[in-house]
């Protein structure tokens, strides 16, 4: 997922560069910060960053925001994550949930290699890393009857979220592979031209969801569930219980509590994104 501020990588030294089947990949370094960047239209857009001297410290706000989903589902048993990036989210979850079974799906094998070589990503014995398109994997999981109680969507292609991972058809398949109490956490953007389209699409599939937007980040996290979403009291209780595990990674769930919104802040008559109507690329070029 993209961090909307790109200035850091502009003045950084490039320590690794390669052209994969999908994008130009760069690893940049400046001071104690090392970043994975995708080069798009002569811009370098940071996908993830690591503090070399304190690798446990999460650098990007949106990554910290992702863990807000654990307040809804604090004891996941098996997880699917689509989009690996530098492996930061998966690494934290492997440490705080050592028994958590994970399927980590990344379409670009070069990204997996870079995460391993430059960002200290190591898959645990309970984690499978699969080089595959996320939608193909979800369809195969549906056909085989595989289910997950936590699914994280964090795919990013250099311009935006791949449009085939934003449609009602895809999200319906995602919902079907969630367990009865399963939770979906999706990283997306607060200021996108697609904000209303994305919102009505998630609402169409999952019903009301939790919308997390932190001031100054430009990002948002959608938290949806197959079951009824818990009340604020439950979220506060789980934040208190989870914080000691997450504090070593610079995550404070209590900071997110005032920003967990369930209000409809978009035009509800906006058209739902479908496989037949998914104008993401056209809208983002305007």
C-alpha positions as CSV (number, residue, x, y, z in Angstrom):
1,X,0.0,0.0,0.0
2,X,1.2,3.5,-0.9
3,X,2.2,6.1,1.6
4,X,0.9,9.4,0.2
5,X,4.1,11.3,1.1
6,X,6.8,10.6,-1.4
7,X,9.4,13.2,-0.5
8,X,11.5,10.9,1.6
9,X,12.4,8.6,-1.3
10,X,13.1,11.4,-3.7
11,X,16.4,12.3,-1.9
12,X,17.3,8.8,-0.9
13,X,20.1,6.7,-2.4
14,X,18.9,3.7,-4.5
15,X,20.6,0.6,-3.1
16,X,18.7,-1.9,-5.3
17,X,16.8,-1.6,-8.5
18,X,15.0,-4.2,-10.7
19,X,12.3,-4.4,-13.2
20,X,9.8,-7.2,-12.4
21,X,7.0,-8.5,-14.6
22,X,4.7,-5.9,-13.0
23,X,6.6,-2.8,-12.1
24,X,9.9,-1.1,-11.4
25,X,11.1,-1.9,-7.9
26,X,13.5,0.2,-5.9
27,X,15.0,-0.1,-2.5
28,X,16.1,3.3,-1.2
29,X,18.0,4.3,1.8
30,X,18.5,7.6,3.6
31,X,20.0,7.7,7.1
32,X,18.4,5.0,9.2
33,X,15.4,4.6,6.9
34,X,15.2,2.0,4.2
35,X,12.2,2.0,1.9
36,X,10.6,-0.2,-0.8
37,X,9.4,2.0,-3.6
38,X,7.6,1.4,-6.8
39,X,8.6,3.7,-9.6
40,X,5.6,5.0,-11.5
41,X,5.5,7.8,-14.1
42,X,9.0,9.1,-13.0
43,X,7.9,9.2,-9.4
44,X,9.1,6.9,-6.6
45,X,6.2,6.0,-4.3
46,X,7.1,4.4,-1.0
47,X,5.3,1.2,-0.4
48,X,6.9,0.4,3.0
49,X,9.8,1.6,5.1
50,X,11.9,0.2,7.8
51,X,14.1,1.8,10.5
52,X,17.4,0.0,10.1
53,X,18.5,0.6,13.7
54,X,15.1,-0.3,15.1
55,X,13.5,-2.8,12.7
56,X,10.6,-3.5,15.0
57,X,9.4,0.1,14.9
58,X,6.6,0.6,12.3
59,X,7.3,3.6,10.3
60,X,4.1,4.3,8.3
61,X,0.8,5.3,10.0
62,X,-1.3,3.2,7.7
63,X,0.5,0.1,8.7
64,X,-0.2,0.8,12.4
65,X,-3.8,1.5,11.5
66,X,-4.1,-2.0,10.0
67,X,-3.9,-3.5,13.5
68,X,-7.1,-1.7,14.5
69,X,-8.8,-4.7,13.0
70,X,-7.6,-6.8,15.9
71,X,-9.9,-5.0,18.2
72,X,-12.8,-6.6,16.3
73,X,-11.1,-10.0,16.0
74,X,-8.5,-10.2,18.8
75,X,-7.8,-14.0,18.6
76,X,-7.5,-15.0,14.9
77,X,-6.6,-18.6,14.2
78,X,-5.9,-18.4,10.4
79,X,-5.3,-15.5,8.2
80,X,-5.1,-14.6,4.5
81,X,-3.2,-11.5,3.5
82,X,-3.2,-10.3,-0.1
83,X,-0.2,-8.0,-0.8
84,X,3.0,-8.6,1.0
85,X,5.0,-5.4,0.5
86,X,8.1,-5.5,2.8
87,X,6.3,-8.0,5.0
88,X,5.9,-5.6,8.0
89,X,2.3,-6.5,8.8
90,X,2.9,-10.2,8.5
91,X,6.1,-10.0,10.6
92,X,4.3,-8.3,13.5
93,X,1.4,-10.8,13.4
94,X,3.8,-13.8,13.4
95,X,5.4,-12.4,16.5
96,X,2.3,-11.6,18.5
97,X,0.4,-14.7,17.4
98,X,3.0,-17.4,17.0
99,X,0.4,-20.1,16.4
100,X,-1.5,-18.1,13.7
101,X,-1.7,-19.9,10.4
102,X,-1.1,-17.5,7.5
103,X,-1.4,-17.6,3.8
104,X,0.5,-14.6,2.4
105,X,-0.3,-14.0,-1.3
106,X,1.8,-11.7,-3.4
107,X,1.6,-11.6,-7.2
108,X,5.1,-10.4,-7.7
109,X,7.9,-12.8,-6.9
110,X,10.4,-9.9,-7.0
111,X,8.6,-8.2,-4.1
112,X,8.9,-11.4,-2.1
113,X,12.6,-11.6,-2.8
114,X,13.2,-7.9,-1.9
115,X,11.2,-8.3,1.4
116,X,13.4,-11.2,2.3
117,X,16.7,-9.6,1.3
118,X,16.3,-6.0,2.4
119,X,13.5,-5.9,5.0
120,X,14.2,-8.9,7.3
121,X,11.0,-10.7,6.3
122,X,11.1,-14.4,7.3
123,X,8.1,-16.6,7.0
124,X,7.4,-18.7,10.1
125,X,6.7,-22.4,10.1
126,X,3.0,-21.5,10.1
127,X,3.2,-19.1,7.2
128,X,2.9,-19.9,3.5
129,X,4.1,-17.4,0.9
130,X,2.3,-17.9,-2.4
131,X,3.2,-16.1,-5.6
132,X,-0.2,-15.7,-7.2
133,X,-2.8,-13.1,-8.1
134,X,-5.0,-12.5,-5.1
135,X,-8.3,-12.9,-6.9
136,X,-7.2,-16.2,-8.4
137,X,-6.2,-17.4,-4.9
138,X,-9.5,-16.3,-3.4
139,X,-11.4,-18.2,-6.1
140,X,-9.4,-21.3,-5.5
141,X,-9.9,-21.1,-1.8
142,X,-13.7,-20.8,-2.4
143,X,-13.7,-23.8,-4.6
144,X,-11.7,-25.9,-2.0
145,X,-13.8,-24.8,1.0
146,X,-10.9,-23.0,2.7
147,X,-12.0,-20.3,5.2
148,X,-10.2,-17.6,7.2
149,X,-11.2,-15.7,10.3
150,X,-9.0,-12.7,9.3
151,X,-8.4,-11.4,5.8
152,X,-6.2,-8.4,5.1
153,X,-6.3,-6.7,1.7
154,X,-3.1,-4.6,1.2
155,X,-2.5,-5.0,-2.6
156,X,-1.1,-2.0,-4.5
157,X,0.2,-2.0,-8.1
158,X,2.1,1.3,-8.1
159,X,-0.9,3.5,-9.2
160,X,-3.6,2.3,-6.9
161,X,-5.3,-0.9,-5.7
162,X,-5.7,-3.3,-8.7
163,X,-9.2,-2.7,-9.9
164,X,-10.1,-6.4,-10.1
165,X,-9.6,-6.5,-6.3
166,X,-12.1,-3.7,-5.7
167,X,-15.3,-5.0,-7.3
168,X,-18.5,-6.4,-5.7
169,X,-17.8,-9.8,-7.3
170,X,-14.4,-10.1,-5.7
171,X,-15.6,-8.9,-2.3
172,X,-18.5,-11.3,-2.4
173,X,-15.9,-14.1,-2.9
174,X,-13.8,-12.7,0.0
175,X,-16.9,-12.7,2.2
176,X,-17.7,-16.3,1.3
177,X,-14.2,-17.5,2.5
178,X,-14.6,-15.7,5.8
179,X,-15.7,-17.8,8.8
180,X,-19.0,-16.9,10.5
181,X,-17.2,-14.5,12.8
182,X,-14.5,-13.5,10.3
183,X,-13.1,-10.0,9.9
184,X,-11.9,-8.2,6.8
185,X,-9.4,-5.4,7.0
186,X,-8.8,-3.4,3.8
187,X,-6.2,-0.7,3.4
188,X,-7.2,2.1,1.0
189,X,-7.3,5.9,0.8
190,X,-9.2,8.7,2.4
191,X,-8.9,11.3,-0.4
192,X,-9.3,9.1,-3.5
193,X,-11.8,10.0,-6.3
194,X,-13.0,6.4,-5.8
195,X,-13.8,7.0,-2.1
196,X,-17.6,6.9,-2.6
197,X,-17.5,4.0,-5.1
198,X,-15.3,1.9,-2.8
199,X,-17.6,2.7,0.2
200,X,-20.8,1.8,-1.4
201,X,-19.3,-1.4,-2.8
202,X,-18.1,-2.5,0.7
203,X,-21.4,-1.6,2.2
204,X,-23.3,-3.5,-0.5
205,X,-21.4,-6.7,0.3
206,X,-20.8,-6.4,4.0
207,X,-23.4,-3.9,5.3
208,X,-22.2,-1.3,7.8
209,X,-18.5,-1.2,8.4
210,X,-16.0,0.6,10.6
211,X,-14.2,3.4,8.8
212,X,-10.8,4.4,10.3
213,X,-9.2,7.7,9.0
214,X,-6.5,9.3,11.0
215,X,-5.8,13.0,10.6
216,X,-2.8,13.8,8.4
217,X,-2.4,10.4,6.9
218,X,-4.4,10.4,3.7
219,X,-5.1,6.7,4.3
220,X,-8.1,4.8,5.6
221,X,-8.7,1.3,6.8
222,X,-12.1,-0.4,6.3
223,X,-13.0,-3.0,8.9
224,X,-15.9,-5.2,8.0
225,X,-17.2,-8.4,9.4
226,X,-19.4,-11.3,8.4
227,X,-21.0,-11.1,11.9
228,X,-22.4,-8.1,13.7
229,X,-19.7,-5.5,14.5
230,X,-19.0,-5.2,18.2
231,X,-19.9,-2.1,20.2
232,X,-17.4,0.6,21.3
233,X,-17.1,-0.9,24.8
234,X,-15.8,-4.2,23.4
235,X,-13.3,-2.3,21.2
236,X,-12.0,-0.4,24.2
237,X,-11.6,-3.6,26.2
238,X,-9.7,-5.3,23.4
239,X,-7.5,-2.2,22.9
240,X,-6.5,-2.3,26.5
241,X,-5.6,-6.0,26.3
242,X,-3.8,-5.9,23.0
243,X,-1.7,-2.8,23.5
244,X,1.1,-4.4,25.6
245,X,1.7,-6.8,22.7
246,X,1.7,-4.1,20.1
247,X,3.6,-1.3,21.9
248,X,7.0,-2.7,21.0
249,X,6.0,-2.0,17.3
250,X,5.0,1.6,18.0
251,X,1.3,0.7,17.8
252,X,-1.2,2.2,20.3
253,X,-4.7,1.0,19.5
254,X,-6.2,3.5,22.0
255,X,-5.2,6.3,19.6
256,X,-7.5,4.9,17.0
257,X,-10.6,4.6,19.2
258,X,-12.0,8.2,18.6
259,X,-11.6,7.7,14.8
260,X,-13.5,4.5,14.4
261,X,-16.5,5.8,12.5
262,X,-19.7,3.9,11.5
263,X,-21.2,6.9,9.8
264,X,-22.1,7.1,6.1
265,X,-19.9,10.0,4.9
266,X,-20.3,9.3,1.2
267,X,-23.1,9.7,-1.4
268,X,-25.0,6.4,-1.0
269,X,-26.4,6.7,-4.5
270,X,-22.9,6.3,-6.0
271,X,-22.6,3.4,-8.4
272,X,-21.2,0.1,-7.0
273,X,-17.9,-1.1,-8.5
274,X,-18.4,-4.3,-10.5
275,X,-16.5,-6.4,-13.0
276,X,-18.5,-4.7,-15.7
277,X,-18.2,-1.2,-14.1
278,X,-14.8,-0.6,-12.5
279,X,-13.5,2.8,-13.9
280,X,-10.6,3.0,-11.4
281,X,-7.8,3.6,-14.0
282,X,-9.8,6.2,-15.9
283,X,-10.8,8.1,-12.9
284,X,-7.4,8.2,-11.3
285,X,-5.8,9.6,-14.5
286,X,-8.1,12.6,-14.6
